Amino acid sequence: MRAALPPPEEVTMRASLVCSLAAVTALLAACSGDSTGPVNGQPIHLTQAEATALDSQVTKLAPVFPELAFLADSVSVVLQAGAEADPVAITTDLGSGPFYAVGLQRAFSNGATSFTTFDFIAFNDPANPTDFIIVDGYAPGDGPTTPQSASGSFGDASSGIVFTGHLFHVSDNSLLAWRATAGTASMATGTTGGDCVAFQGTAGVTCTQAAMQASIDITESEPQSVAQGGESLSASLSSACVAGVLLNFGFP
């Protein structure tokens, strides 16, 4: 029997502590040298070429499943030159890794209702990404306050919280894709920082640098195409704090 996920308030408290410590560690690592490559599991900073390659690949992946279509519009904000990507210890049969990840959070409020989406985007080689694990969470708010955490199961929307998980393998012009059908996920907003670099928003939209705490356990998945066969892939991440951005959408 799998252990139950902690309540959202506990997830938020843990995330704030862990992500605060991770932010300090990342800052020290960034000051230690100018290399953009991985050094002893430290964060990497994406070059322009890497950011372009990742953005291009994710934009191709988004239309495969309707629930990811919005990524084509938002992912470039977090995948840009100089953006930090953190190494994550993902166990998966999608590929051998190593994997790096970023977080994209979007908070919506019109003064009466609200909701937040959490997106964990993991990839293998930043220079030539072929394997992706993308988990999306949706959490409705209670009134105008946007949620800062979400915990739930794939395929179960009874609580109002919805999680979807996807695994992709891209090779030349071919794309293999799987959708999570069983397992759990938990995400929460961590330490927030200054404004996003070079962000060009529209009225009512702001962007803040924000860490995200994530735990993922995809135990079963189904292939997108019958041609892929019936193989089910899995992915597990006990806990990780990754850098990213928080987009705030405020409308009258």
N, C-alpha and C positions, 0 to 999 in steps of 0.2 A: 504494500500500500504506500502511495506517495505521500510525503509530508504536505500538509496544507500550507498554502501561501500565507505570509504574514498579512495582517490588516493593512490597508493603505496608509494609515497614520504612522505605523511602525516603519513601513517602507520609506516614507518621506524622511523620517528622522534618521534612519540609517544612511540614506542617500546623501543627506546634507553633510553628515560627518565624513563618510568615505570620500565623497566628491571633493570636499574641502581639502582633505589631505592629498588627494590626487592632484588637485590644482597646484598645490605647493610643489609637489614632486615634479610635475610637468614644467613648472616655471624654472626650477633649478636645472632640469635637463636641457631646456631651451637655451639657458645661459652658458652651458658647458661647451658649445661648439656650434658650427654653422652647417653641419651635415644634415641632409634631409633624409638619409637612409636610417633604417632601424639599428640601434646600438643597444645591446643587452636588454631588449624588450622595452626600450624607451619610446615615447611618442615620435612620430615622424611629422614633418611639415611638407605638405604637398607642393611640388613644383608646378609651374604652369602647364607643362606637358601632362603630368599625372592628373591634375585637376580636370583638364580637358578630356582625357581618356575616360576617367571615371564618370564624368558628367554625361558624356556621349553614350556610354554603356547603360547607365541607369535610365537615361531617357528612352533607350530602346526597350528596356525591360518593362517600364511602367505600363504601356498599353496592353501587355499580355493578359493582365488581370484587371478588370474594371476598377477594383478597389485601390489600385496603385496609380491610376491615371494622373492624379494630382501631383505626383512626384516630378513629372516632367516640367512642371511650373515652378516648383520650390527647391529642388535639389541643388541647383546651381548656387544658391545662397550659402550652403554649407560646404559644398565641394568647390573650393576656389584656391588659387595659388596662395600658399602660406598658411592655409587652414591646417589645423592639427588633426591627426588621426591616431587613435590609440591602439596598441596591440591588445588582442583579446584571446583568451584561451578557450576557443570553441572546439568542442569535440564533435566531428561530423564525418559522415561518409560521402559528402559531396566532393571534398578534395582535401589534400594534405595541409594546405596553408603554407606559411603562417597567415593569420587573418588580422585585419585592422578594421576599426569601426568608427563611425561618427554618429551623432544623434541630431535629429531634426524634430523640434517640438513646435506645435502651432496652437495658440490659445485664441479662442473666439468668444466675444461677449458683446451683446447689444444693450446691456444695462438691465435686462430682464432675465435672459437665459444665457447659458454659456456651455462650452465644451472644449476639450483639449485633445489633440492627437499627438501620439508619441511614435517616432519612427527610428528604429535601430537599423543602420545600414552597415553591413560587414562585407568586406571584399578581400581577395587574396593579394596578388601582386599589383601595387599601385600603378606601376608603369605599364603593365599589360594585364588588366583585371579580367579573369575568366570565370571566377566563382563568386557568387553573391548570396548572402542570407539577409533578407529584409523582413522585419517584423513590425507591424503597424498596430497601434492600440488606440482605441477611441473611448473617452470617458466623459459622460455628460455631467454638467455642473448642477449645483443646487442654487438656483438664482443667478446673480451676476458674477459670482466668484468662480474663476476658472480652476478646474482640478489640477493638482500638482502630482498626482500619482494614479496608477491604474494597475490592477491585478486581475487576472482572469484566465479562462481556458479557451483554447481554439475551438471554434464551432459552437460555443455556448454564449448566447447574448441575453440570457434571462435576467441578469442583473443590470442590463443597460450598457455594461462595458463590453466592448467588442475587440477581439484580437484576431488578426490574420497573420499568417506566416508564409513566406515563400523562399524557395531555394532555386537558384538559376545556375546553369553552366553554359557559357557562351564560347563557341569555337568557330572561328572564321565567320561563315554566314549561317551557322546553325545555332539553335537555341533550345536547350532542354530546361523544363520548368516543373516544379512541384509545389503544391499547396498543402500547408499543414492541416491535418485533420484531427490530431489529438496531441495533447500536451498543455503546458501552461506558460504564462509569461507575466512578468512584473516590471514596471518602469516607473521612474519618478524623476522629477526635476531636482538637480543638484545645485551647486554653486553657480550664481549668475555673475556676469562681469559687465564690461562696457558695451558700447554700441558695436554692431557688426561692421567690419571693415568694408568700405566701398559699397555699402548697401544703398540701393536706390529704390525707396519704397513709394507707395502711393498714399493718398490721404487715408488716415485711420490705421495705417500699418507701420509698426516699428519692429526693429530687430535687435536682439540682445544676445551676446555670447552666453551660452549656458551649457553646463555639464548635464549628463543624464546617466542615471543608474539603471542598469538593466540585468534581469535574470531571465533566461530562456530555456525551455525544455520542449523541443519538438520531438515527440516520440513516434509519430506516424505522419506520412504525407502521401498524397496521391499525385501521379504524373499528370501533366496537363494534356498530353496526347497519348492515345492508345499505342501509337508507334513506338513510344518509349518503353513499352512493356509495363509490367505491374510492380516494378521495384519501388519500395517505400524508403525514402531517405530520412535521416534524423539529424538533429543539431542540438547541442546542449552547451549552455554557458551558465556556470553557477552564479557568478556576479561580476559585473564590470562597471567601471565609471568611465564614460567616454566624453570627449569634448564635442561641442556642437553649437547650435543656435536655437533661439526661441523667437518665433515670429508671433507678435501680438496683433490681432485683428480686432479693432474696436469700431463698431458701427452704431449710429444713432437708432 
